Amino acid sequence: MAELMLNGFTDGLLVLHDGSVMVERYGRGMRADQTHLLQSVSKSITGTLTGVLVERGVLAPDDEVTAHVPELTGTSFDGARVRDLLDMRTGTRFDETYDDPDSDVRASEAQFGWTLGPAPAPDALAFLAGLGSSRPHGGRFEYRSILTDVLGLVLERAGGAPFAELLGRELWAPIGAEHDADVTVDRHGFAVADGGICVTLRDLGRFGRMVLHDGLVDGRSVVPAWWIADTLRGGDDSVGAFAADEHATDLPGGHYRNQWWVPAGGRALLALGIHGQFLYVDRGAGVVVAKLSTWPTPLDAERRAATLATCQAIADHVSRGAST
């Protein structure tokens, strides 16, 4: 952990065991009351919020996307299910190459005002409608941030409120968050659900602790336990769909479900974001590790591997201690 703090461009590191704080450290000027951009850890929060609305009965994983967002009829999302968004298995073509200035992900950043430059479309819906198809829906896993943005729009339509309001009412307040979360929106109010959520380190830990405890906070269900169980278990073909993607080499035998990365073994959940954002929930060891960072590059295979190895080592250490 000291190595991560000193050499990992780490802004905050929190380790919980059975709900109690074992480690809480800050670096690079970050304070306990400051929110930090989560990047794609936002996806796992969005996927978890989806489970709350499914439990409410206002949408279902088998719903077609266009049933909630009819403006996408006739586009690459026509015929896609909410489940295809949750598991990154639509047929929509979207290039997520971060170091290519002409990639789709860079175009989406300009569209949402994330970077300087003209927006490629008049608004977010027009941008989404302009994306093409590359294959049928429901095939192999392919990581594409834009699918989470569509999911956030589906949640708004199903929940009848802006994404930030739904997040606060249905998830952030019920977990007992100490501070408000911030949500990035474009100039028209479109929520960047794929990477625009900002929270404090402690509140990210609270979110992880809730997931660790089957969606319970102080004995009250915030997220249905069956949703978390489904995330860990995956669908009948989740492992096979994941194995066909380049990311499978990082998590052999694992899968992607409900916007979470799930290593083989079904005991841990991972939320990962570029520039070094991590949330590791190990249900077998009762451990939550939250790490917020400012890596100089979006992706760093060496730092990512070191961080995941540290998380696993902490969980193994705690498990050995609990068994003696």
PEWOQUI-V890041 format. One record per run of one state. SS is the DSSP state (helix for helix, strand for strand, loop for the rest). FROM is the first residue (numbers start at 1). LEN is the number of residues. Records with the same first field share a line. If there is no record, write none. Layout:
SS = FROM-LEN  FROM-LEN
This chain:
loop = 1-1  8-2  18-2  27-9  38-3  57-7  69-1  73-8  87-5  93-11  112-12  130-3  134-11  160-3  173-9  184-1  186-5  192-5  200-1  213-3  218-2  222-3  234-4  244-2  250-5  258-2  263-5  274-3  283-4  294-7  323-2
helix = 2-6  41-16  65-4  70-3  82-5  104-8  124-6  145-15  163-10  201-12  225-9  238-6  246-4  301-22
strand = 10-8  20-7  36-2  64-1  81-1  92-1  133-1  182-2  185-1  191-1  197-3  216-2  220-2  255-3  260-3  268-6  277-6  287-7
